[in-house]
Amino acid sequence: MLQHETHETNTEITSFLPQIKLFESLPAEIIHEIAQSAPRSNTVRFAKSSILQTPDNEKNGLFFVIAGKLRFYKTDPFGKQHTVCMLIEGGIFGEVEPFSLGARGSYVEALEDSTVFWIPAERFEPLLRKYPELCLLFLSEMSKRLRDQDELVEKLVFRDLRGKVLYFLNRLSKKFGTEENEYRKIDIPLTHQELADMIGATREAVSLVLKELSNEGILVTGRKTIRIHIEKMMNEID
């Protein structure tokens, strides 16, 4: 699908960077220098379902999610997709020496219309050498993501299909959900097939589990929407 590119001003990027949780504690002068490090880089807009990256087409550098939602997944030898992680506005991914933030060897898909700003590695790496506090921030973020990924792999490998569905829906609701009375609504359009792709199962099997959970009052499902009963979910997965 077509990608539409526009040039962002340094002022706009300088205003956006402090909104990223990873950078919120940085002094203004470092934020300004990060924005200045890539004056010719583009903000790229991707339509829903576009593939931003494949394992055979990777770019070194940092990517900042300005708007939208992205899914990172890998495929097994049979072509089945397995979700690695998901990012929303304010998320960061990419490759710079000596840190990897979750993109290597993965497909990156836009779950909705999304906007991403890119800083090439050769422009960002000098800042890591200049500012030790930046290195510490990225080391902390990388450690957190490794822990999250280890937990995800453990849950999706050792649980049965019902447990996988419950775990992944709870994970999605915490990251993308809004609370409505006793429920948490997942704020991304999600079909049965998309959920099946995320956990590496068939749509038919996932649909049966969702129907079972709905009959038990744990879920309320609609057209591409899922609401989770918070208390019943926690009793199920604890």
N, CA, C and O of each residue as an XYZ file, in Angstrom:
952
protein
N       0.845     -1.181      0.000
C       0.000      0.000      0.000
C       0.887      1.239      0.000
O       2.034      1.184      0.443
N       0.351      2.372     -0.503
C       1.149      3.571     -0.629
C       1.469      4.151      0.741
O       0.666      4.089      1.672
N       2.667      4.718      0.831
C       3.099      5.420      2.028
C       3.195      6.902      1.672
O       3.770      7.264      0.646
N       2.638      7.741      2.508
C       2.667      9.173      2.265
C       3.626      9.809      3.264
O       3.479      9.632      4.473
N       4.606     10.547      2.756
C       5.636     11.118      3.608
C       5.492     12.634      3.660
O       5.210     13.287      2.655
N       5.697     13.185      4.880
C       5.733     14.628      5.055
C       6.886     14.956      5.964
O       7.277     14.128      6.786
N       7.442     16.146      5.839
C       8.557     16.554      6.678
C       8.027     17.270      7.920
O       7.260     18.229      7.822
N       8.445     16.793      9.072
C       8.082     17.435     10.323
C       9.136     18.479     10.670
O      10.316     18.282     10.381
N       8.728     19.582     11.282
C       9.686     20.584     11.723
C      10.325     20.128     13.014
O       9.764     19.298     13.729
N      11.507     20.669     13.323
C      12.182     20.334     14.569
C      11.356     20.746     15.774
O      11.384     20.088     16.814
N      10.613     21.851     15.623
C       9.787     22.322     16.739
C       8.713     21.304     17.082
O       8.451     21.052     18.258
N       8.081     20.711     16.058
C       7.042     19.713     16.302
C       7.614     18.476     16.974
O       7.001     17.926     17.888
N       8.788     18.033     16.526
C       9.408     16.859     17.127
C       9.857     17.157     18.549
O       9.715     16.312     19.432
N      10.401     18.357     18.783
C      10.821     18.744     20.133
C       9.633     18.746     21.091
O       9.780     18.395     22.262
N       8.468     19.136     20.603
C       7.266     19.133     21.440
C       6.764     17.726     21.705
O       6.208     17.450     22.769
N       6.961     16.821     20.727
C       6.446     15.464     20.867
C       7.304     14.599     21.786
O       6.761     13.822     22.571
N       8.634     14.714     21.708
C       9.531     13.801     22.417
C       9.295     13.750     23.926
O       9.314     12.653     24.483
N       9.071     14.884     24.631
C       8.843     14.784     26.081
C       7.589     14.015     26.465
O       7.439     13.612     27.619
N       6.682     13.807     25.506
C       5.469     13.038     25.790
C       5.738     11.538     25.825
O       4.901     10.770     26.300
N       6.895     11.113     25.327
C       7.278      9.711     25.372
C       7.777      9.395     26.779
O       8.665     10.075     27.293
N       7.218      8.381     27.391
C       7.535      8.068     28.779
C       9.037      7.878     28.998
O       9.577      8.290     30.025
N       9.697      7.258     28.040
C      11.119      6.995     28.176
C      11.923      8.283     28.291
O      12.968      8.302     28.942
N      11.455      9.355     27.669
C      12.212     10.600     27.607
C      11.706     11.677     28.569
O      12.283     12.762     28.621
N      10.650     11.406     29.324
C      10.004     12.468     30.081
C      10.895     13.090     31.148
O      10.650     14.221     31.566
N      11.927     12.375     31.599
C      12.813     12.918     32.634
C      14.050     13.612     32.070
O      14.873     14.119     32.833
N      14.193     13.642     30.750
C      15.390     14.227     30.151
C      15.335     15.752     30.176
O      14.264     16.339     30.026
N      16.490     16.395     30.363
C      16.537     17.863     30.286
C      16.161     18.357     28.896
O      16.295     17.639     27.906
N      15.691     19.593     28.845
C      15.235     20.166     27.579
C      16.337     20.223     26.535
O      16.072     20.070     25.343
N      17.593     20.447     26.980
C      18.673     20.565     26.000
C      18.951     19.244     25.288
O      19.324     19.239     24.115
N      18.769     18.110     25.998
C      18.970     16.813     25.346
C      17.822     16.534     24.370
O      18.047     16.049     23.262
N      16.596     16.844     24.791
C      15.446     16.685     23.905
C      15.655     17.492     22.628
O      15.399     17.003     21.528
N      16.117     18.718     22.780
C      16.345     19.585     21.622
C      17.406     18.982     20.698
O      17.266     19.015     19.476
N      18.458     18.437     21.289
C      19.532     17.887     20.463
C      19.087     16.618     19.743
O      19.506     16.365     18.613
N      18.239     15.818     20.393
C      17.690     14.634     19.716
C      16.878     15.071     18.499
O      17.016     14.497     17.418
N      16.036     16.082     18.674
C      15.231     16.571     17.558
C      16.106     17.119     16.437
O      15.790     16.956     15.258
N      17.207     17.768     16.809
C      18.106     18.344     15.816
C      18.966     17.292     15.128
O      19.576     17.564     14.094
N      19.018     16.087     15.701
C      19.931     15.069     15.171
C      19.499     14.523     13.818
O      20.296     13.897     13.119
N      18.257     14.750     13.446
C      17.769     14.210     12.168
C      16.909     15.233     11.451
O      15.727     14.981     11.221
N      17.466     16.379     11.093
C      16.636     17.435     10.491
C      16.017     17.050      9.164
O      15.023     17.646      8.749
N      16.597     16.044      8.479
C      16.060     15.666      7.172
C      15.218     14.389      7.208
O      14.741     13.923      6.173
N      15.042     13.837      8.389
C      14.248     12.604      8.475
C      12.777     12.903      8.248
O      12.318     14.031      8.428
N      12.060     11.885      7.856
C      10.652     12.048      7.521
C       9.744     11.475      8.586
O      10.093     10.540      9.307
N       8.578     12.065      8.656
C       7.457     11.432      9.335
C       6.675     10.680      8.269
O       6.237     11.268      7.280
N       6.501      9.377      8.473
C       5.873      8.534      7.456
C       4.516      8.055      7.964
O       4.387      7.573      9.090
N       3.519      8.200      7.113
C       2.168      7.761      7.460
C       1.853      6.461      6.737
O       2.079      6.326      5.535
N       1.321      5.501      7.505
C       1.005      4.178      6.971
C      -0.488      3.909      7.142
O      -1.050      4.159      8.208
N      -1.117      3.406      6.107
C      -2.524      3.033      6.205
C      -2.671      1.743      7.004
O      -1.725      0.962      7.112
N      -3.847      1.526      7.556
C      -4.128      0.305      8.299
C      -3.787     -0.920      7.465
O      -4.073     -0.969      6.269
N      -3.177     -1.903      8.104
C      -2.772     -3.191      7.521
C      -1.506     -3.092      6.678
O      -1.061     -4.097      6.123
N      -0.914     -1.899      6.569
C       0.360     -1.778      5.858
C       1.471     -2.448      6.648
O       1.426     -2.486      7.878
N       2.465     -2.974      5.950
C       3.635     -3.568      6.585
C       4.765     -2.543      6.547
O       5.233     -2.165      5.473
N       5.199     -2.096      7.725
C       6.261     -1.104      7.820
C       7.628     -1.731      7.621
O       8.549     -1.091      7.113
N       7.754     -2.995      8.027
C       9.055     -3.657      7.973
C       8.860     -5.155      7.840
O       7.895     -5.713      8.363
N       9.778     -5.806      7.138
C       9.841     -7.262      7.079
C      11.223     -7.697      7.538
O      12.134     -6.870      7.600
N      11.405     -8.982      7.865
C      12.738     -9.443      8.277
C      13.810     -9.218      7.217
O      14.992     -9.121      7.544
N      13.412     -9.134      5.961
C      14.370     -8.929      4.875
C      14.559     -7.465      4.509
O      15.357     -7.140      3.631
N      13.827     -6.582      5.180
C      13.901     -5.157      4.849
C      13.871     -4.347      6.134
O      12.844     -3.774      6.495
N      15.005     -4.304      6.819
C      15.111     -3.627      8.098
C      15.972     -2.375      7.955
O      16.914     -2.342      7.164
N      15.635     -1.347      8.731
C      16.429     -0.125      8.773
C      17.012      0.051     10.168
O      16.329     -0.167     11.168
N      18.276      0.445     10.225
C      18.863      0.775     11.512
C      18.456      2.185     11.899
O      18.459      3.096     11.071
N      18.112      2.352     13.149
C      17.697      3.658     13.638
C      16.563      3.515     14.626
O      16.136      2.404     14.939
N      16.076      4.638     15.114
C      14.974      4.657     16.063
C      13.705      5.137     15.383
O      13.714      6.090     14.604
N      12.606      4.447     15.699
C      11.302      4.804     15.164
C      10.396      5.189     16.330
O      10.284      4.452     17.309
N       9.755      6.339     16.217
C       8.877      6.850     17.260
C       7.440      6.827     16.730
O       7.157      7.395     15.675
N       6.538      6.173     17.461
C       5.139      6.098     17.050
C       4.442      7.379     17.489
O       4.169      7.572     18.674
N       4.158      8.243     16.539
C       3.499      9.514     16.841
C       1.986      9.326     16.976
O       1.344      9.991     17.788
N       1.427      8.426     16.185
C      -0.009      8.137     16.261
C      -0.250      6.730     15.732
O       0.494      6.234     14.886
N      -1.315      6.088     16.250
C      -1.685      4.772     15.754
C      -1.243      3.633     16.643
O      -0.811      3.839     17.777
N      -1.358      2.415     16.108
C      -1.003      1.201     16.837
C      -0.281      0.257     15.884
O      -0.692      0.091     14.736
N       0.795     -0.360     16.366
C       1.603     -1.268     15.562
C       1.666     -2.639     16.209
O       1.659     -2.763     17.434
N       1.726     -3.668     15.372
C       1.904     -5.047     15.854
C       3.191     -5.617     15.284
O       3.469     -5.477     14.093
N       3.978     -6.263     16.143
C       5.209     -6.939     15.738
C       4.948     -8.439     15.796
O       4.488     -8.959     16.813
N       5.244     -9.132     14.696
C       5.013    -10.574     14.707
C       6.079    -11.297     13.901
O       6.747    -10.721     13.042
N       6.212    -12.583     14.212
C       7.102    -13.459     13.454
C       6.277    -14.619     12.911
O       5.188    -14.901     13.412
N       6.792    -15.283     11.898
C       6.085    -16.409     11.313
C       6.891    -17.689     11.498
O       8.122    -17.674     11.463
N       6.173    -18.807     11.698
C       6.850    -20.092     11.817
C       6.991    -20.716     10.426
O       6.515    -20.139      9.448
N       7.636    -21.890     10.316
C       7.840    -22.494      8.992
C       6.558    -22.796      8.234
O       6.588    -22.999      7.021
N       5.415    -22.827      8.946
C       4.136    -23.112      8.306
C       3.380    -21.834      7.935
O       2.254    -21.888      7.439
N       4.015    -20.685      8.183
C       3.388    -19.418      7.838
C       2.463    -18.856      8.891
O       1.836    -17.820      8.669
N       2.360    -19.515     10.041
C       1.479    -19.028     11.101
C       2.138    -17.850     11.811
O       3.333    -17.883     12.106
N       1.354    -16.811     12.083
C       1.879    -15.610     12.708
C       1.859    -15.738     14.225
O       0.929    -16.304     14.800
N       2.896    -15.207     14.867
C       2.979    -15.187     16.327
C       3.360    -13.779     16.766
O       4.453    -13.304     16.459
N       2.465    -13.118     17.480
C       2.700    -11.749     17.912
C       3.819    -11.690     18.942
O       3.842    -12.471     19.894
N       4.749    -10.754     18.744
C       5.852    -10.533     19.681
C       5.505     -9.414     20.648
O       5.682     -9.562     21.857
N       5.008     -8.289     20.125
C       4.584     -7.187     20.984
C       3.713     -6.240     20.175
O       3.568     -6.390     18.962
N       3.129     -5.251     20.873
C       2.334     -4.224     20.228
C       2.710     -2.880     20.840
O       3.007     -2.786     22.031
N       2.693     -1.834     19.999
C       3.047     -0.493     20.456
C       1.947      0.482     20.084
O       1.281      0.331     19.060
N       1.768      1.490     20.937
C       0.811      2.556     20.677
C       1.561      3.882     20.623
O       2.791      3.909     20.682
N       0.824      4.973     20.512
C       1.419      6.307     20.468
C       2.405      6.502     21.615
O       2.093      6.205     22.768
N       3.588      6.997     21.295
C       4.634      7.173     22.295
C       5.593      6.005     22.370
O       6.599      6.081     23.075
N       5.302      4.917     21.657
C       6.188      3.757     21.654
C       7.426      3.992     20.799
O       7.427      4.824     19.892
N       8.472      3.245     21.104
C       9.738      3.349     20.376
C      10.174      1.948     19.970
O      10.028      1.000     20.742
N      10.712      1.816     18.752
C      11.334      0.563     18.353
C      12.487      0.866     17.415
O      12.626      1.983     16.918
N      13.313     -0.148     17.179
C      14.409      0.026     16.236
C      15.717     -0.542     16.741
O      15.766     -1.213     17.771
N      16.778     -0.261     15.997
C      18.096     -0.807     16.265
C      19.135      0.317     16.248
O      19.304      1.002     15.239
N      19.822      0.495     17.366
C      20.995      1.370     17.425
C      22.037      0.653     18.269
O      21.689     -0.113     19.167
N      23.295      0.892     17.991
C      24.343      0.280     18.801
C      24.413      0.980     20.146
O      24.488      2.208     20.181
N      24.393      0.251     21.254
C      24.403     -1.210     21.371
C      23.053     -1.788     21.784
O      23.017     -2.838     22.427
N      21.934     -1.133     21.434
C      20.632     -1.541     21.924
C      19.713     -1.987     20.793
O      19.749     -1.459     19.681
N      18.884     -2.987     21.121
C      17.844     -3.434     20.205
C      16.508     -3.312     20.921
O      16.328     -3.854     22.012
N      15.567     -2.596     20.302
C      14.272     -2.385     20.928
C      13.156     -3.102     20.169
O      12.149     -2.501     19.794
N      13.363     -4.397     19.954
C      12.261     -5.264     19.584
C      11.829     -5.344     18.143
O      10.715     -5.794     17.873
N      12.670     -4.922     17.187
C      12.226     -4.965     15.800
C      12.944     -6.015     14.969
O      12.419     -6.432     13.937
N      14.129     -6.457     15.383
C      14.945     -7.321     14.541
C      14.239     -8.646     14.242
O      13.736     -9.319     15.142
N      14.215     -9.001     12.961
C      13.644    -10.269     12.546
C      12.132    -10.336     12.578
O      11.557    -11.418     12.463
N      11.469     -9.175     12.736
C      10.010     -9.165     12.860
C       9.350     -8.427     11.705
O       9.947     -7.564     11.060
N       8.109     -8.795     11.471
C       7.233     -7.974     10.641
C       6.621     -6.903     11.542
O       6.316     -7.158     12.708
N       6.445     -5.703     10.988
C       5.783     -4.626     11.733
C       4.576     -4.189     10.915
O       4.710     -3.720      9.785
N       3.391     -4.350     11.508
C       2.135     -4.083     10.810
C       1.370     -2.964     11.501
O       1.324     -2.909     12.730
N       0.767     -2.070     10.716
C      -0.086     -1.025     11.264
C      -1.477     -1.592     11.527
O      -2.158     -2.024     10.597
N      -1.904     -1.591     12.793
C      -3.237     -2.076     13.141
C      -4.310     -1.049     12.811
O      -5.488     -1.387     12.695
N      -3.898      0.205     12.661
C      -4.776      1.276     12.229
C      -3.902      2.313     11.528
O      -2.677      2.189     11.539
N      -4.498      3.316     10.929
C      -3.694      4.352     10.303
C      -2.692      4.886     11.323
O      -3.079      5.305     12.414
N      -1.419      4.872     10.976
C      -0.365      5.178     11.942
C       0.664      6.137     11.349
O       0.845      6.212     10.133
N       1.332      6.867     12.245
C       2.366      7.822     11.851
C       3.624      7.538     12.654
O       3.577      7.421     13.878
N       4.752      7.427     11.957
C       6.023      7.061     12.588
C       7.108      8.044     12.162
O       7.226      8.386     10.985
N       7.900      8.495     13.140
C       9.046      9.368     12.872
C      10.322      8.560     13.028
O      10.452      7.778     13.970
N      11.270      8.742     12.107
C      12.481      7.925     12.075
C      13.729      8.786     12.204
O      13.871      9.802     11.523
N      14.654      8.356     13.109
C      15.979      8.962     13.232
C      17.003      7.890     12.876
O      17.062      6.864     13.554
N      17.813      8.091     11.834
C      18.815      7.091     11.452
C      19.809      6.808     12.577
O      20.120      7.691     13.376
N      20.304      5.572     12.631
C      21.221      5.159     13.692
C      22.474      6.021     13.734
O      22.945      6.381     14.814
N      23.021      6.356     12.558
C      24.281      7.103     12.544
C      24.131      8.510     13.105
O      25.125      9.146     13.457
N      22.895      9.004     13.194
C      22.666     10.317     13.788
C      22.354     10.240     15.277
O      22.584     11.195     16.019
N      21.821      9.082     15.712
C      21.447      8.962     17.128
C      22.572      8.400     17.992
O      22.710      8.778     19.155
N      23.372      7.503     17.432
C      24.415      6.848     18.231
C      25.412      7.822     18.859
O      25.844      7.570     19.984
N      25.808      8.925     18.200
C      26.697      9.874     18.872
C      26.109     10.470     20.145
O      26.846     10.811     21.071
N      24.781     10.596     20.197
C      24.141     11.130     21.398
C      24.247     10.155     22.558
O      24.353     10.574     23.711
N      24.219      8.850     22.267
C      24.382      7.855     23.325
C      25.774      7.936     23.943
O      25.945      7.739     25.146
N      26.758      8.228     23.107
C      28.121      8.378     23.626
C      28.278      9.687     24.395
O      29.055      9.763     25.347
N      27.554     10.697     23.989
C      27.680     12.019     24.615
C      26.940     12.100     25.940
O      27.405     12.750     26.876
N      25.777     11.435     26.024
C      24.931     11.545     27.221
C      24.742     10.170     27.863
O      23.928      9.388     27.373
N      25.455      9.850     28.928
C      25.316      8.551     29.597
C      23.897      8.280     30.086
O      23.469      7.126     30.128
N      23.162      9.327     30.454
C      21.803      9.116     30.953
C      20.896      8.516     29.879
O      19.950      7.792     30.190
N      21.189      8.819     28.620
C      20.431      8.204     27.536
C      20.679      6.698     27.488
O      19.747      5.918     27.295
N      21.927      6.296     27.661
C      22.264      4.863     27.668
C      21.531      4.142     28.789
O      21.023      3.038     28.594
N      21.476      4.763     29.962
C      20.798      4.135     31.097
C      19.306      3.978     30.826
O      18.711      2.960     31.183
N      18.702      4.982     30.197
C      17.277      4.892     29.874
C      17.001      3.743     28.918
O      16.048      2.987     29.105
N      17.840      3.611     27.889
C      17.625      2.558     26.900
C      17.934      1.178     27.485
O      17.275      0.201     27.129
N      18.910      1.083     28.363
C      19.202     -0.191     29.019
C      18.019     -0.634     29.877
O      17.655     -1.810     29.880
N      17.421      0.311     30.605
C      16.257     -0.003     31.428
C      15.074     -0.438     30.571
O      14.381     -1.396     30.914
N      14.837      0.254     29.466
C      13.728     -0.088     28.574
C      13.935     -1.452     27.942
O      12.993     -2.238     27.837
N      15.168     -1.742     27.517
C      15.449     -3.028     26.899
C      15.246     -4.163     27.895
O      14.718     -5.213     27.526
N      15.651     -3.977     29.143
C      15.466     -5.001     30.169
C      13.986     -5.258     30.426
O      13.564     -6.404     30.578
N      13.205     -4.186     30.473
C      11.761     -4.323     30.685
C      11.120     -5.121     29.554
O      10.275     -5.983     29.797
N      11.516     -4.836     28.336
C      10.913     -5.533     27.195
C      11.310     -7.003     27.172
O      10.509     -7.858     26.794
N      12.526     -7.298     27.569
C      12.947     -8.696     27.640
C      12.122     -9.458     28.659
O      11.723    -10.595     28.410
N      11.861     -8.840     29.811
C      11.026     -9.490     30.832
C       9.614     -9.721     30.309
O       9.043    -10.796     30.498
N       9.056     -8.711     29.653
C       7.698     -8.846     29.102
C       7.640     -9.944     28.044
O       6.684    -10.718     27.990
N       8.670    -10.001     27.206
C       8.676    -11.004     26.142
C       8.845    -12.406     26.711
O       8.223    -13.348     26.220
N       9.672    -12.557     27.734
C       9.837    -13.859     28.381
C       8.512    -14.332     28.973
O       8.157    -15.505     28.861
N       7.785    -13.409     29.603
C       6.489    -13.766     30.191
C       5.507    -14.169     29.107
O       4.773    -15.146     29.256
N       5.494    -13.409     28.005
C       4.583    -13.716     26.899
C       4.860    -15.098     26.332
O       3.937    -15.883     26.117
N       6.124    -15.393     26.090
C       6.490    -16.703     25.540
C       6.076    -17.819     26.493
O       5.526    -18.836     26.070
N       6.346    -17.623     27.787
C       6.011    -18.653     28.782
C       4.511    -18.927     28.799
O       4.091    -20.084     28.801
N       3.702    -17.867     28.812
C       2.253    -18.046     28.898
C       1.691    -18.698     27.631
O       0.798    -19.542     27.701
N       2.225    -18.294     26.470
C       1.684    -18.823     25.221
C       2.174    -20.227     24.899
O       1.578    -20.921     24.076
N       3.256    -20.645     25.542
C       3.779    -21.992     25.306
C       3.134    -23.011     26.247
O       2.774    -24.112     25.831
N       2.994    -22.632     27.516
C       2.611    -23.625     28.523
C       1.131    -23.619     28.886
O       0.691    -24.499     29.626
N       0.356    -22.674     28.402
C      -1.068    -22.681     28.710
C      -1.867    -23.337     27.580
O      -1.430    -23.368     26.429
N      -3.055    -23.864     27.935
C      -3.928    -24.389     26.900
C      -4.556    -23.215     26.149
O      -4.311    -22.060     26.495
N      -5.364    -23.500     25.127
C      -5.872    -22.430     24.278
C      -6.727    -21.445     25.068
O      -6.623    -20.236     24.866
N      -7.566    -21.949     25.962
C      -8.387    -21.046     26.786
C      -7.490    -20.110     27.593
O      -7.743    -18.908     27.664
N      -6.442    -20.665     28.198
C      -5.524    -19.851     28.986
C      -4.787    -18.831     28.137
O      -4.544    -17.706     28.575
N      -4.426    -19.233     26.902
C      -3.739    -18.299     26.003
C      -4.647    -17.133     25.633
O      -4.221    -15.978     25.647
N      -5.905    -17.440     25.301
C      -6.851    -16.396     24.930
C      -7.068    -15.431     26.095
O      -7.043    -14.214     25.915
N      -7.278    -15.978     27.276
C      -7.507    -15.138     28.457
C      -6.284    -14.268     28.760
O      -6.410    -13.073     29.026
N      -5.109    -14.878     28.716
C      -3.898    -14.120     29.016
C      -3.702    -12.989     28.019
O      -3.400    -11.860     28.406
N      -3.872    -13.289     26.737
C      -3.595    -12.272     25.727
C      -4.643    -11.162     25.754
O      -4.302     -9.992     25.587
N      -5.916    -11.513     25.962
C      -6.951    -10.487     26.054
C      -6.723     -9.595     27.272
O      -6.922     -8.382     27.199
N      -6.310    -10.188     28.384
C      -6.029     -9.386     29.568
C      -4.845     -8.453     29.312
O      -4.852     -7.297     29.734
N      -3.845     -8.960     28.627
C      -2.674     -8.151     28.285
C      -3.074     -6.982     27.371
O      -2.646     -5.847     27.579
N      -3.895     -7.273     26.363
C      -4.356     -6.220     25.463
C      -5.208     -5.187     26.193
O      -5.099     -3.988     25.936
N      -6.055     -5.658     27.100
C      -6.952     -4.728     27.796
C      -6.180     -3.792     28.707
O      -6.566     -2.636     28.878
N      -5.088     -4.279     29.296
C      -4.275     -3.412     30.158
C      -3.550     -2.347     29.345
O      -3.359     -1.222     29.808
N      -3.149     -2.710     28.132
C      -2.368     -1.784     27.310
C      -3.249     -0.865     26.483
O      -2.917      0.305     26.293
N      -4.379     -1.384     25.986
C      -5.204     -0.620     25.068
C      -6.629     -0.419     25.574
O      -7.491      0.026     24.817
N      -6.889     -0.739     26.836
C      -8.261     -0.744     27.328
C      -8.701      0.522     28.033
O      -7.885      1.305     28.519
N     -10.026      0.707     28.076
C     -10.652      1.753     28.883
C     -11.716      1.093     29.746
O     -12.437      0.207     29.286
N     -11.811      1.525     30.994
C     -12.742      0.894     31.925
C     -14.143      1.473     31.761
O     -14.335      2.683     31.643
N     -15.111      0.562     31.759
C     -16.521      0.917     31.667
C     -17.264      0.112     32.714
O     -17.576     -1.060     32.499
N     -17.552      0.746     33.862
C     -18.192      0.078     34.997
C     -17.347     -1.129     35.426
O     -16.206     -0.951     35.852
N     -17.886     -2.357     35.321
C     -17.148     -3.536     35.766
C     -16.292     -4.127     34.660
O     -15.643     -5.156     34.849
N     -16.294     -3.474     33.505
C     -15.631     -4.040     32.344
C     -14.448     -3.171     31.900
O     -14.344     -1.993     32.241
N     -13.569     -3.801     31.130
C     -12.497     -3.082     30.450
C     -12.633     -3.363     28.957
O     -12.529     -4.510     28.520
N     -12.866     -2.313     28.183
C     -13.055     -2.449     26.745
C     -11.715     -2.324     26.032
O     -10.952     -1.392     26.289
N     -11.432     -3.266     25.136
C     -10.205     -3.219     24.346
C     -10.412     -2.233     23.208
O     -11.271     -2.431     22.349
N      -9.612     -1.163     23.209
C      -9.811     -0.068     22.277
C      -9.062     -0.251     20.961
O      -8.487      0.700     20.432
N      -9.071     -1.451     20.444
C      -8.597     -1.681     19.080
C      -9.594     -2.633     18.424
O     -10.051     -3.581     19.064
N      -9.939     -2.395     17.154
C     -10.831     -3.336     16.465
C     -10.133     -4.682     16.330
O      -9.009     -4.755     15.833
N     -10.791     -5.740     16.768
C     -10.132     -7.047     16.847
C     -11.084     -8.128     16.352
O     -12.106     -8.395     16.985
N     -10.757     -8.746     15.232
C     -11.556     -9.855     14.727
C     -11.053    -11.169     15.332
O      -9.962    -11.227     15.899
N     -11.864    -12.219     15.203
C     -11.456    -13.539     15.690
C     -10.193    -14.006     14.969
O      -9.316    -14.617     15.580
N     -10.104    -13.719     13.671
C      -8.926    -14.122     12.915
C      -7.680    -13.391     13.399
O      -6.614    -13.994     13.518
N      -7.808    -12.095     13.679
C      -6.657    -11.321     14.164
C      -6.186    -11.831     15.521
O      -4.983    -11.927     15.765
N      -7.130    -12.158     16.407
C      -6.753    -12.704     17.697
C      -6.092    -14.066     17.530
O      -5.111    -14.367     18.211
N      -6.621    -14.890     16.630
C      -6.021    -16.201     16.372
C      -4.592    -16.051     15.860
O      -3.703    -16.798     16.268
N      -4.368    -15.079     14.960
C      -3.015    -14.844     14.453
C      -2.055    -14.432     15.565
O      -0.881    -14.801     15.551
N      -2.558    -13.672     16.519
C      -1.699    -13.181     17.600
C      -1.196    -14.302     18.498
O      -0.083    -14.234     19.018
N      -2.015    -15.333     18.682
C      -1.598    -16.395     19.599
C      -1.223    -17.682     18.872
O      -0.917    -18.692     19.506
N      -1.249    -17.643     17.540
C      -0.823    -18.816     16.778
C      -1.810    -19.960     16.813
O      -1.421    -21.118     16.968
N      -3.109    -19.640     16.667
C      -4.154    -20.668     16.690
C      -5.047    -20.481     15.462
O      -4.866    -19.535     14.696
N      -6.013    -21.390     15.281
C      -6.951    -21.257     14.174
C      -8.127    -20.382     14.590
O      -8.470    -20.301     15.770
N      -8.738    -19.731     13.609
C      -9.887    -18.870     13.902
C     -11.034    -19.687     14.498
O     -11.712    -19.222     15.414
N     -11.255    -20.892     13.987
C     -12.362    -21.716     14.459
C     -12.200    -22.057     15.942
O     -13.156    -21.978     16.712
N     -10.978    -22.435     16.332
C     -10.726    -22.802     17.727
C     -10.877    -21.599     18.643
O     -11.442    -21.714     19.731
N     -10.373    -20.438     18.213
C     -10.484    -19.225     19.026
C     -11.945    -18.800     19.157
O     -12.372    -18.370     20.229
N     -12.708    -18.917     18.083
C     -14.121    -18.549     18.131
C     -14.884    -19.390     19.150
O     -15.748    -18.874     19.858
N     -14.569    -20.679     19.228
C     -15.218    -21.550     20.211
C     -14.888    -21.122     21.636
O     -15.766    -21.108     22.499
N     -13.623    -20.773     21.887
C     -13.214    -20.325     23.222
C     -13.908    -19.012     23.576
O     -14.380    -18.847     24.701
N     -13.973    -18.073     22.625
C     -14.624    -16.793     22.882
C     -16.105    -16.981     23.183
O     -16.656    -16.306     24.052
N     -16.747    -17.895     22.468
C     -18.162    -18.180     22.731
C     -18.340    -18.761     24.127
O     -19.292    -18.418     24.829
N     -17.438    -19.627     24.524
C     -17.471    -20.231     25.859
C     -17.305    -19.165     26.935
O     -18.046    -19.143     27.918
N     -16.340    -18.291     26.746
C     -16.086    -17.227     27.719
C     -17.243    -16.234     27.779
O     -17.555    -15.693     28.840
N     -17.875    -16.001     26.629
C     -19.030    -15.107     26.583
C     -20.211    -15.716     27.333
O     -20.909    -15.024     28.073
N     -20.430    -17.018     27.135
C     -21.523    -17.699     27.843
C     -21.319    -17.677     29.349
O     -22.287    -17.694     30.108
N     -20.067    -17.641     29.784
C     -19.749    -17.618     31.214
C     -19.750    -16.208     31.786
O     -19.540    -16.034     32.986
N     -19.981    -15.200     30.955
C     -20.039    -13.822     31.435
C     -18.685    -13.171     31.645
O     -18.600    -12.089     32.225
N     -17.623    -13.819     31.178
C     -16.292    -13.234     31.323
C     -16.049    -12.183     30.245
O     -15.355    -11.192     30.475
N     -16.628    -12.410     29.067
C     -16.488    -11.480     27.942
C     -17.854    -11.056     27.439
O     -18.838    -11.786     27.556
N     -17.888     -9.853     26.875
C     -19.029     -9.407     26.088
C     -18.451     -9.018     24.735
O     -17.654     -8.085     24.636
N     -18.857     -9.739     23.694
C     -18.288     -9.503     22.370
C     -19.296     -8.842     21.458
O     -20.500     -9.079     21.559
N     -18.785     -8.002     20.558
C     -19.602     -7.356     19.540
C     -18.837     -7.380     18.237
O     -17.869     -8.127     18.095
N     -19.257     -6.575     17.292
C     -18.579     -6.511     16.004
C     -17.211     -5.848     16.195
O     -17.117     -4.631     16.352
N     -16.165     -6.657     16.178
C     -14.779     -6.203     16.346
C     -14.530     -5.513     17.685
O     -13.576     -4.745     17.812
N     -15.371     -5.776     18.685
C     -15.146     -5.210     20.019
C     -15.219     -6.322     21.061
O     -15.969     -7.286     20.908
N     -14.440     -6.175     22.108
C     -14.451     -7.123     23.222
C     -14.385     -6.337     24.519
O     -13.526     -5.472     24.686
N     -15.293     -6.639     25.437
C     -15.255     -6.072     26.786
C     -15.040     -7.211     27.774
O     -15.687     -8.255     27.686
N     -14.136     -7.000     28.701
C     -13.759     -8.034     29.656
C     -14.285     -7.665     31.041
O     -14.073     -6.547     31.512
N     -14.970     -8.603     31.692
C     -15.388     -8.404     33.089
C     -14.145     -8.534     33.956
O     -13.573     -9.618     34.069
N     -13.729     -7.439     34.564
C     -12.422     -7.379     35.226
C     -12.297     -8.408     36.342
O     -11.312     -9.144     36.392
N     -13.274     -8.470     37.231
C     -13.183     -9.364     38.386
C     -13.189    -10.828     37.949
O     -12.400    -11.628     38.451
N     -14.073    -11.178     37.021
C     -14.147    -12.564     36.561
C     -12.880    -12.973     35.819
O     -12.432    -14.114     35.935
N     -12.305    -12.049     35.059
C     -11.055    -12.333     34.360
C      -9.930    -12.608     35.356
O      -9.180    -13.572     35.203
N      -9.816    -11.747     36.386
C      -8.730    -11.917     37.351
C      -8.896    -13.217     38.135
O      -7.904    -13.872     38.455
N     -10.143    -13.600     38.449
C     -10.363    -14.884     39.129
C      -9.959    -16.050     38.253
O      -9.537    -17.092     38.756
N     -10.085    -15.884     36.951
C      -9.776    -16.953     36.003
C      -8.280    -17.141     35.812
O      -7.797    -18.271     35.736
N      -7.541    -16.028     35.733
C      -6.120    -16.131     35.384
C      -5.190    -16.162     36.585
O      -4.012    -16.488     36.438
N      -5.695    -15.828     37.780
C      -4.826    -15.880     38.984
C      -4.477    -17.311     39.349
O      -3.762    -17.543     40.324
